[in-house]
Amino acid sequence: MGVKAKVTRAAGIYTLGILVSRVLGFGREIAIAYFLGTGLAADAFFVAFRLPNLWRRLFAEGSLVIVFVPIFSESLLKSRLEAFKLARIVWTFLGGILSILSILGVIFAPWLVKLIAPGFSTLPAKFALTINLTRIMFPYLFFICLTALAIAILNALGYFAAPAFCYALLNVSMIVSLLLAHHFGWPGVYCLAIGVMIGGLLQLSLQLPFLWKEGFSLKPLWEYHPVLKRILTLMGPAVIGAAVYQISIFINTILASFLPSGSVSYLYYADRLVQFPLALFAFSFGTASLPTLSTQAVRKEFEVFKQTLCFSLQTVFFLILPASIGLIILRVPIITAILQRGAFSQISTYATAQALWCYAIGLIFFAALRLLNNAFYALQDTKTPVKISAWCLVGNIILGLILMHPFKHAGLALTTSIMALLNVVFLVYFLQKRVGPLFSGLFCQSVAKTLLASLGMGLVLLAIKHCLVSPIKILAVDIPVGVITFFIFAYMLKCSEIESIKQILWRKTVKIK
């Protein structure tokens, strides 16, 4: 089976799983918005939840996994037994470190809250609630990081379905916890925090049967392995290099804590909406292509390596560009229909829409970052991305401080998009120095066609939006018409990515484990 077809089908599996998860995620956000709104409890929960999530994205998905997959894939090519031994050692080491970190997180919760949201310290009630929620949810880090490692092992072994669908379990747990709290009259924000912990346990539990099926043992193996030092060495710089977007969000949270109440929540809800297409397409293709890119890098098949990377970028752009334009045009109806109810007011809608517009214009760059960073990690090069990311983070802080005063929270969202663009430019420059020219004339032509089809779709969306009043009616008409219009334009322009979409929807030549 061809490499492109293999990557496309694997990405399709992940896309379906993430679609289910994100639909449930919107249900989760609707429930949180209804019961918590954008007030004190919501701000406290989002800050407390961001702490373990930030660690997970930096040290699990953001560094360990993308460093581990290329090394594990390389080891698999030599000896399956040796590869499993390495995985057990990493599993044991990670479990021990996570246990210690979870305990430290509970103990030092007040200082962590001061670090991530220093503005809360002037508000005793909000500060105290955030500390309590942090202590409940911080051990979530233990479960989700081990889950990420399990997913990395399974992906390298060719399993994609179970890892993809596990993301939905956290959302189910959080929704159920809020409904139970409402039914029994329990404190909603505390039940939500407990739901996070239960969701993490469920996510890890789903992966275990498939690991056992492959013969992987969870019995601790406290043994030194030469490759372990190599993993740790690569992880150091990868912590920043692979997660610059998440660190930017973290910095925005700190800065937003000094802005009017609700600013943290506006950025959170807008980020969640942007994450939907980003996770659906960029994460799917990034996860699906990493094992293939890693194998090609080990074999030094750099021409095929570049073809795989460009194919992934090209296909993701084909899906992300229309999503970006759609979010910009329909931002107010989307937020109104999904979130505006209960404690989430019209003022909250328009404030969140401002942040969403600024995030959406950078969506294509956020997507490219995921794939380009993966290319460097497949080459087992973590130094180059971290140097680029360090400069971009400095720029993020400086530009954020400049824009946050005239534009408030929207200025912080705009800063994130601008820094993502600069990050992509530098990554492309240094990657081309490593493997040669990346983008052919056909690639540029493909992106231009996608942009034209997206703009044509955007004009149709605007026309329909001005003819209707109700947000529900606007979305009910605009979304299906927009999708159909985009594909009609893409077909007329003879976009080659349509064939890739067909493979995702109809090909059955890949065994789904």
PAPA-583546 format. One record per residue (C-alpha): residue number from 1; residue in one letter; y, x, z. Coordinates in steps of 0.2 Angstrom, whole numbers. Layout:
REM residues N
SITE   nr  rest      y      x      z
SITE  NUM     a      Y      X      Z
...
//
This chain:
REM residues 513
SITE   nr  rest      y      x      z
SITE    1     m      0      0      0
SITE    2     g     17      6     -4
SITE    3     v     29     13      9
SITE    4     k     43      1      5
SITE    5     a     31    -14      6
SITE    6     k     24     -8     22
SITE    7     v     40     -6     31
SITE    8     t     47    -22     24
SITE    9     r     32    -32     30
SITE   10     a     32    -24     47
SITE   11     a     51    -28     48
SITE   12     g     47    -46     43
SITE   13     i     35    -47     58
SITE   14     y     49    -40     70
SITE   15     t     62    -52     62
SITE   16     l     52    -67     65
SITE   17     g     48    -62     83
SITE   18     i     67    -58     86
SITE   19     l     72    -74     78
SITE   20     v     62    -84     91
SITE   21     s     69    -73    105
SITE   22     r     87    -75     99
SITE   23     v     85    -94     97
SITE   24     l     79    -94    115
SITE   25     g     93    -82    119
SITE   26     f    106    -94    113
SITE   27     g     97   -107    124
SITE   28     r     99    -95    138
SITE   29     e    118    -93    134
SITE   30     i    121   -111    133
SITE   31     a    112   -114    150
SITE   32     i    122   -100    158
SITE   33     a    139   -106    150
SITE   34     y    135   -123    156
SITE   35     f    131   -119    174
SITE   36     l    142   -103    177
SITE   37     g    156   -104    163
SITE   38     t    167    -89    163
SITE   39     g    172    -89    182
SITE   40     l    168    -78    196
SITE   41     a    149    -80    196
SITE   42     a    147    -77    178
SITE   43     d    157    -61    178
SITE   44     a    147    -55    193
SITE   45     f    131    -59    185
SITE   46     f    135    -51    168
SITE   47     v    141    -35    177
SITE   48     a    125    -34    188
SITE   49     f    114    -38    173
SITE   50     r    122    -24    163
SITE   51     l    118    -11    175
SITE   52     p     99    -11    172
SITE   53     n    101    -16    154
SITE   54     l    112      0    151
SITE   55     w     99     11    159
SITE   56     r     86      3    149
SITE   57     r     95      5    132
SITE   58     l    100     23    136
SITE   59     f     84     30    144
SITE   60     a     71     18    136
SITE   61     e     75     11    119
SITE   62     g     90     23    118
SITE   63     s     81     40    121
SITE   64     l     63     40    127
SITE   65     v     56     28    113
SITE   66     i     65     36     98
SITE   67     v     60     53    104
SITE   68     f     43     48    109
SITE   69     v     38     39     93
SITE   70     p     40     54     81
SITE   71     i     31     66     94
SITE   72     f     17     53     97
SITE   73     s     15     50     78
SITE   74     e     14     69     75
SITE   75     s      0     70     88
SITE   76     l     -9     56     81
SITE   77     l    -10     65     64
SITE   78     k    -19     79     74
SITE   79     s    -30     71     87
SITE   80     r    -30     53     93
SITE   81     l    -38     58    110
SITE   82     e    -24     71    113
SITE   83     a    -11     58    108
SITE   84     f    -18     46    121
SITE   85     k    -18     60    134
SITE   86     l      0     64    130
SITE   87     a      5     45    131
SITE   88     r     -4     43    148
SITE   89     i      5     58    155
SITE   90     v     22     51    149
SITE   91     w     17     34    156
SITE   92     t     13     41    173
SITE   93     f     29     52    174
SITE   94     l     40     38    168
SITE   95     g     33     26    181
SITE   96     g     36     38    195
SITE   97     i     54     41    190
SITE   98     l     57     23    187
SITE   99     s     51     19    205
SITE  100     i     63     31    212
SITE  101     l     77     25    202
SITE  102     s     74      7    206
SITE  103     i     75     11    225
SITE  104     l     90     21    223
SITE  105     g     99      8    213
SITE  106     v     96     -5    227
SITE  107     i    102      7    240
SITE  108     f    118     13    230
SITE  109     a    122     -4    222
SITE  110     p    140     -4    230
SITE  111     w    144     12    222
SITE  112     l    136      7    205
SITE  113     v    147     -9    205
SITE  114     k    163      1    209
SITE  115     l    158     13    194
SITE  116     i    155     -1    181
SITE  117     a    168    -13    187
SITE  118     p    181     -4    198
SITE  119     g    193    -19    196
SITE  120     f    181    -30    206
SITE  121     s    184    -20    222
SITE  122     t    200    -29    224
SITE  123     l    191    -46    225
SITE  124     p    180    -46    240
SITE  125     a    170    -62    235
SITE  126     k    166    -56    217
SITE  127     f    163    -38    223
SITE  128     a    150    -44    236
SITE  129     l    141    -56    224
SITE  130     t    140    -43    211
SITE  131     i    132    -31    224
SITE  132     n    119    -44    229
SITE  133     l    114    -48    211
SITE  134     t    113    -30    207
SITE  135     r    101    -27    221
SITE  136     i     90    -41    215
SITE  137     m     90    -36    197
SITE  138     f     90    -17    197
SITE  139     p     71    -16    198
SITE  140     y     70    -25    181
SITE  141     l     73     -7    175
SITE  142     f     55     -2    180
SITE  143     f     47    -16    170
SITE  144     i     57    -16    155
SITE  145     c     57      3    153
SITE  146     l     38      3    154
SITE  147     t     37    -11    142
SITE  148     a     48     -1    129
SITE  149     l     36     14    131
SITE  150     a     21      2    128
SITE  151     i     29     -5    113
SITE  152     a     32     12    106
SITE  153     i     14     17    108
SITE  154     l      9      0     99
SITE  155     n     21      2     85
SITE  156     a     14     20     81
SITE  157     l     -3     12     81
SITE  158     g      2     -2     69
SITE  159     y      4    -16     81
SITE  160     f     20    -26     78
SITE  161     a     17    -44     82
SITE  162     a     15    -43    101
SITE  163     p     29    -31    104
SITE  164     a     41    -42     93
SITE  165     f     37    -58    102
SITE  166     c     38    -51    120
SITE  167     y     57    -52    119
SITE  168     a     57    -71    120
SITE  169     l     48    -71    137
SITE  170     l     64    -65    147
SITE  171     n     74    -79    139
SITE  172     v     61    -92    144
SITE  173     s     61    -85    162
SITE  174     m     80    -86    163
SITE  175     i     81   -103    156
SITE  176     v     67   -110    167
SITE  177     s     75   -102    183
SITE  178     l     92   -111    179
SITE  179     l     84   -128    176
SITE  180     l     74   -126    192
SITE  181     a     90   -121    202
SITE  182     h     99   -136    195
SITE  183     h     84   -148    199
SITE  184     f     82   -142    217
SITE  185     g    100   -138    221
SITE  186     w     97   -120    223
SITE  187     p    110   -107    220
SITE  188     g    110   -105    201
SITE  189     v    116    -87    200
SITE  190     y    103    -80    212
SITE  191     c     89    -90    204
SITE  192     l     95    -83    187
SITE  193     a     94    -65    194
SITE  194     i     76    -69    200
SITE  195     g     72    -76    183
SITE  196     v     77    -59    176
SITE  197     m     64    -50    187
SITE  198     i     50    -62    182
SITE  199     g     54    -60    164
SITE  200     g     53    -41    165
SITE  201     l     36    -43    173
SITE  202     l     30    -55    159
SITE  203     q     36    -44    145
SITE  204     l     26    -29    152
SITE  205     s     10    -40    155
SITE  206     l     10    -45    137
SITE  207     q      8    -28    130
SITE  208     l     -6    -22    142
SITE  209     p    -21    -31    133
SITE  210     f    -17    -23    117
SITE  211     l    -16     -6    125
SITE  212     w    -33     -9    133
SITE  213     k    -40    -14    117
SITE  214     e    -35      2    109
SITE  215     g    -43     11    123
SITE  216     f    -27     17    132
SITE  217     s    -30     19    151
SITE  218     l    -16     15    163
SITE  219     k    -24     26    177
SITE  220     p    -11     39    182
SITE  221     l    -13     56    175
SITE  222     w     -3     69    185
SITE  223     e     -5     83    173
SITE  224     y      7     95    164
SITE  225     h      7     94    145
SITE  226     p     17    107    134
SITE  227     v     24     92    124
SITE  228     l     31     84    140
SITE  229     k     44     98    141
SITE  230     r     49     95    123
SITE  231     i     51     77    125
SITE  232     l     62     80    141
SITE  233     t     72     93    131
SITE  234     l     75     81    117
SITE  235     m     79     66    128
SITE  236     g     94     74    136
SITE  237     p    106     74    122
SITE  238     a     98     58    115
SITE  239     v    104     48    129
SITE  240     i    121     47    122
SITE  241     g    117     50    104
SITE  242     a    106     35    102
SITE  243     a    116     23    111
SITE  244     v    135     26    108
SITE  245     y    137      7    105
SITE  246     q    130      2    122
SITE  247     i    141     16    130
SITE  248     s    156      9    121
SITE  249     i    152     -9    128
SITE  250     f    150     -1    145
SITE  251     i    167      7    144
SITE  252     n    174     -9    138
SITE  253     t    167    -18    154
SITE  254     i    176     -5    165
SITE  255     l    192     -7    156
SITE  256     a    190    -26    155
SITE  257     s    188    -27    174
SITE  258     f    207    -23    175
SITE  259     l    212    -37    163
SITE  260     p    214    -56    167
SITE  261     s    198    -65    175
SITE  262     g    186    -70    161
SITE  263     s    189    -55    150
SITE  264     v    172    -47    154
SITE  265     s    164    -64    150
SITE  266     y    173    -66    133
SITE  267     l    167    -49    128
SITE  268     y    149    -53    134
SITE  269     y    148    -69    124
SITE  270     a    155    -62    109
SITE  271     d    143    -47    110
SITE  272     r    129    -58    112
SITE  273     l    133    -68     96
SITE  274     v    135    -51     86
SITE  275     q    119    -45     93
SITE  276     f    110    -59     84
SITE  277     p    110    -53     66
SITE  278     l    111    -35     72
SITE  279     a     94    -37     82
SITE  280     l     87    -48     68
SITE  281     f     89    -36     54
SITE  282     a     95    -19     60
SITE  283     f     83    -18     75
SITE  284     s     69    -24     65
SITE  285     f     70    -12     50
SITE  286     g     74      2     62
SITE  287     t     59     -1     73
SITE  288     a     48     -4     57
SITE  289     s     54     12     48
SITE  290     l     54     25     63
SITE  291     p     35     28     63
SITE  292     t     35     30     44
SITE  293     l     51     41     44
SITE  294     s     43     52     58
SITE  295     t     27     54     48
SITE  296     q     36     59     32
SITE  297     a     47     71     42
SITE  298     v     32     80     49
SITE  299     r     24     82     32
SITE  300     k     41     88     26
SITE  301     e     42     74     12
SITE  302     f     61     74     12
SITE  303     e     63     65     -5
SITE  304     v     52     51      1
SITE  305     f     61     52     18
SITE  306     k     78     49     10
SITE  307     q     70     35     -1
SITE  308     t     63     26     14
SITE  309     l     80     28     24
SITE  310     c     91     22      9
SITE  311     f     79      7      6
SITE  312     s     81      2     24
SITE  313     l    100      3     24
SITE  314     q    101     -6      7
SITE  315     t     90    -20     13
SITE  316     v     99    -22     30
SITE  317     f    116    -22     22
SITE  318     f    110    -36     10
SITE  319     l    106    -46     26
SITE  320     i    120    -40     37
SITE  321     l    136    -42     26
SITE  322     p    134    -60     23
SITE  323     a    131    -63     41
SITE  324     s    147    -53     46
SITE  325     i    158    -63     34
SITE  326     g    149    -79     41
SITE  327     l    153    -75     59
SITE  328     i    171    -71     55
SITE  329     i    174    -87     45
SITE  330     l    164    -99     57
SITE  331     r    168    -90     74
SITE  332     v    177   -105     82
SITE  333     p    164   -119     76
SITE  334     i    150   -108     81
SITE  335     i    156   -104     99
SITE  336     t    162   -122    101
SITE  337     a    145   -129     96
SITE  338     i    135   -117    106
SITE  339     l    145   -113    121
SITE  340     q    159   -126    124
SITE  341     r    152   -137    137
SITE  342     g    152   -139    156
SITE  343     a    163   -124    164
SITE  344     f    165   -116    147
SITE  345     s    182   -123    141
SITE  346     q    192   -123    125
SITE  347     i    202   -109    131
SITE  348     s    186    -99    134
SITE  349     t    181   -103    116
SITE  350     y    197    -96    108
SITE  351     a    197    -81    119
SITE  352     t    179    -77    114
SITE  353     a    182    -80     96
SITE  354     q    196    -67     96
SITE  355     a    183    -54    102
SITE  356     l    170    -60     90
SITE  357     w    181    -57     75
SITE  358     c    184    -39     81
SITE  359     y    166    -36     84
SITE  360     a    160    -44     67
SITE  361     i    171    -33     56
SITE  362     g    161    -18     63
SITE  363     l    144    -27     61
SITE  364     i    138    -17     46
SITE  365     f    143      0     55
SITE  366     f    133     -5     71
SITE  367     a    118     -9     59
SITE  368     a    120      8     50
SITE  369     l    121     17     67
SITE  370     r    103     11     72
SITE  371     l     95     17     56
SITE  372     l    105     34     54
SITE  373     n    101     39     72
SITE  374     n     83     35     69
SITE  375     a     83     47     54
SITE  376     f     89     61     65
SITE  377     y     76     57     79
SITE  378     a     63     57     66
SITE  379     l     68     74     61
SITE  380     q     67     78     80
SITE  381     d     86     83     80
SITE  382     t     95     76     95
SITE  383     k    109     88     96
SITE  384     t    119     83     80
SITE  385     p    120     64     85
SITE  386     v    125     68    103
SITE  387     k    140     80     97
SITE  388     i    146     66     86
SITE  389     s    144     53     99
SITE  390     a    153     63    112
SITE  391     w    169     64    101
SITE  392     c    168     46     97
SITE  393     l    166     41    115
SITE  394     v    182     51    119
SITE  395     g    191     42    105
SITE  396     n    184     25    112
SITE  397     i    192     28    129
SITE  398     i    209     33    122
SITE  399     l    210     20    108
SITE  400     g    204      7    121
SITE  401     l    217     11    133
SITE  402     i    230     10    119
SITE  403     l    224     -7    112
SITE  404     m    219    -16    128
SITE  405     h    237    -19    133
SITE  406     p    244    -27    117
SITE  407     f    228    -36    112
SITE  408     k    219    -38    129
SITE  409     h    200    -40    127
SITE  410     a    201    -41    108
SITE  411     g    208    -24    107
SITE  412     l    193    -17    116
SITE  413     a    181    -26    104
SITE  414     l    191    -19     89
SITE  415     t    190     -1     97
SITE  416     t    171     -3     97
SITE  417     s    171     -7     78
SITE  418     i    183      7     74
SITE  419     m    173     20     83
SITE  420     a    156     14     75
SITE  421     l    164     17     58
SITE  422     l    169     35     62
SITE  423     n    152     38     70
SITE  424     v    143     32     54
SITE  425     v    154     43     43
SITE  426     f    150     59     53
SITE  427     l    132     55     54
SITE  428     v    130     53     35
SITE  429     y    140     69     32
SITE  430     f    128     80     44
SITE  431     l    112     71     38
SITE  432     q    116     75     20
SITE  433     k    119     93     25
SITE  434     r    101     93     32
SITE  435     v     91     83     18
SITE  436     g    103     83      3
SITE  437     p    113     69     -5
SITE  438     l    108     52      2
SITE  439     f    116     39     -9
SITE  440     s    113     37    -27
SITE  441     g    123     27    -40
SITE  442     l    110     13    -38
SITE  443     f    112     12    -20
SITE  444     c    131     11    -21
SITE  445     q    129     -2    -35
SITE  446     s    117    -12    -24
SITE  447     v    130    -13     -9
SITE  448     a    144    -18    -21
SITE  449     k    134    -32    -28
SITE  450     t    130    -38    -10
SITE  451     l    148    -37     -5
SITE  452     l    153    -48    -20
SITE  453     a    139    -61    -17
SITE  454     s    145    -61      2
SITE  455     l    163    -63     -3
SITE  456     g    159    -77    -15
SITE  457     m    149    -86     -1
SITE  458     g    164    -83     11
SITE  459     l    175    -93     -1
SITE  460     v    163   -108     -2
SITE  461     l    162   -107     17
SITE  462     l    181   -108     19
SITE  463     a    182   -123      7
SITE  464     i    169   -133     16
SITE  465     k    177   -128     33
SITE  466     h    194   -135     28
SITE  467     c    186   -152     22
SITE  468     l    177   -155     39
SITE  469     v    183   -157     57
SITE  470     s    168   -158     68
SITE  471     p    161   -141     73
SITE  472     i    143   -148     72
SITE  473     k    146   -155     55
SITE  474     i    154   -139     49
SITE  475     l    139   -128     54
SITE  476     a    126   -141     48
SITE  477     v    134   -140     31
SITE  478     d    141   -123     30
SITE  479     i    126   -113     36
SITE  480     p    113   -120     23
SITE  481     v    125   -121      9
SITE  482     g    131   -103     13
SITE  483     v    114    -96     13
SITE  484     i    110   -105     -3
SITE  485     t    126    -99    -11
SITE  486     f    124    -81     -6
SITE  487     f    106    -80    -14
SITE  488     i    113    -89    -30
SITE  489     f    126    -76    -32
SITE  490     a    114    -62    -27
SITE  491     y    102    -69    -40
SITE  492     m    116    -70    -54
SITE  493     l    121    -52    -49
SITE  494     k    102    -46    -50
SITE  495     c    101    -39    -33
SITE  496     s     85    -30    -31
SITE  497     e     84    -34    -12
SITE  498     i     78    -52    -16
SITE  499     e     61    -44    -20
SITE  500     s     61    -37     -3
SITE  501     i     65    -54      5
SITE  502     k     50    -61     -5
SITE  503     q     39    -48      3
SITE  504     i     44    -53     20
SITE  505     l     41    -71     17
SITE  506     w     26    -71      6
SITE  507     r     16    -54      6
SITE  508     k      0    -54     15
SITE  509     t     -7    -37     11
SITE  510     v     -3    -30     28
SITE  511     k    -14    -34     43
SITE  512     i     -4    -41     57
SITE  513     k    -11    -34     73
//
